[in-house]
Amino acid sequence: MPTSLDPQPAENEIECGRCGANFYYELARCPNCGVNIYEPEADRQPSHSPARQENWFSALIRRLTNKPHPADELFGAAINQAELFNNLLSKVGGNRSAAERLIEFERQKNPQGNRIAWLNQAIQRWERDNRSTETK
């Protein structure tokens, strides 16, 4: 017996947060109210407002100059950290515990640093230590 009077979304549907309509999950806009599912805040401004025109213009300039999208600016540090960790992980042959031990060693040497600094130092130390053992 259903517990709700409203129909539940099918497996390939989502529910609009604004109006409650169910629609196919790959659509970017709700067919009922027109809200942008991925950027609902963008729909709050009228399309003719100066802020919206400035956003469109800055997006065009960003594309032409290959500047990063604001999302890249927000998540850039996390992406950089993941790339550094993967680099260190490849150097230690995929051994996660060895990579974490190297990071922990750098953390103990520089407690005021951050994970990106510790990763950079661990990579540099590993390269320095392994370069000296390869030349012997």
Contacts in CASP RR format, 6 or more apart in sequence:
PFRMAT RR
TARGET T0000
AUTHOR 0000-0000-0000
METHOD contacts of the structure
MODEL  1
MPTSLDPQPAENEIECGRCGANFYYELARCPNCGVNIYEPEADRQPSHSP
ARQENWFSALIRRLTNKPHPADELFGAAINQAELFNNLLSKVGGNRSAAE
RLIEFERQKNPQGNRIAWLNQAIQRWERDNRSTETK
2 8 0 8 1.000
7 22 0 8 1.000
8 22 0 8 1.000
9 15 0 8 1.000
9 22 0 8 1.000
10 22 0 8 1.000
12 24 0 8 1.000
12 25 0 8 1.000
13 22 0 8 1.000
13 23 0 8 1.000
13 24 0 8 1.000
13 25 0 8 1.000
14 22 0 8 1.000
14 23 0 8 1.000
14 25 0 8 1.000
14 37 0 8 1.000
15 21 0 8 1.000
15 22 0 8 1.000
16 22 0 8 1.000
16 23 0 8 1.000
16 30 0 8 1.000
16 32 0 8 1.000
16 33 0 8 1.000
16 35 0 8 1.000
16 37 0 8 1.000
17 35 0 8 1.000
17 40 0 8 1.000
18 30 0 8 1.000
18 33 0 8 1.000
18 35 0 8 1.000
18 40 0 8 1.000
19 30 0 8 1.000
19 32 0 8 1.000
19 33 0 8 1.000
19 35 0 8 1.000
20 32 0 8 1.000
21 30 0 8 1.000
21 31 0 8 1.000
21 32 0 8 1.000
21 33 0 8 1.000
23 30 0 8 1.000
23 31 0 8 1.000
23 32 0 8 1.000
27 37 0 8 1.000
28 36 0 8 1.000
28 37 0 8 1.000
28 38 0 8 1.000
29 35 0 8 1.000
29 36 0 8 1.000
29 37 0 8 1.000
30 37 0 8 1.000
34 43 0 8 1.000
35 43 0 8 1.000
36 42 0 8 1.000
36 43 0 8 1.000
42 52 0 8 1.000
42 55 0 8 1.000
45 51 0 8 1.000
45 52 0 8 1.000
46 52 0 8 1.000
61 67 0 8 1.000
62 68 0 8 1.000
62 69 0 8 1.000
68 76 0 8 1.000
72 79 0 8 1.000
77 116 0 8 1.000
80 116 0 8 1.000
81 115 0 8 1.000
81 116 0 8 1.000
81 119 0 8 1.000
84 116 0 8 1.000
84 119 0 8 1.000
84 120 0 8 1.000
84 123 0 8 1.000
85 99 0 8 1.000
85 119 0 8 1.000
87 123 0 8 1.000
88 99 0 8 1.000
88 102 0 8 1.000
88 103 0 8 1.000
88 119 0 8 1.000
88 122 0 8 1.000
88 123 0 8 1.000
88 126 0 8 1.000
89 95 0 8 1.000
89 96 0 8 1.000
89 99 0 8 1.000
91 123 0 8 1.000
91 126 0 8 1.000
91 127 0 8 1.000
91 130 0 8 1.000
92 98 0 8 1.000
92 99 0 8 1.000
92 102 0 8 1.000
92 126 0 8 1.000
99 122 0 8 1.000
102 122 0 8 1.000
102 125 0 8 1.000
102 126 0 8 1.000
103 115 0 8 1.000
103 118 0 8 1.000
103 119 0 8 1.000
103 122 0 8 1.000
105 122 0 8 1.000
105 125 0 8 1.000
106 117 0 8 1.000
106 118 0 8 1.000
106 119 0 8 1.000
106 121 0 8 1.000
106 122 0 8 1.000
106 125 0 8 1.000
107 113 0 8 1.000
107 118 0 8 1.000
109 121 0 8 1.000
110 117 0 8 1.000
110 118 0 8 1.000
110 121 0 8 1.000
END
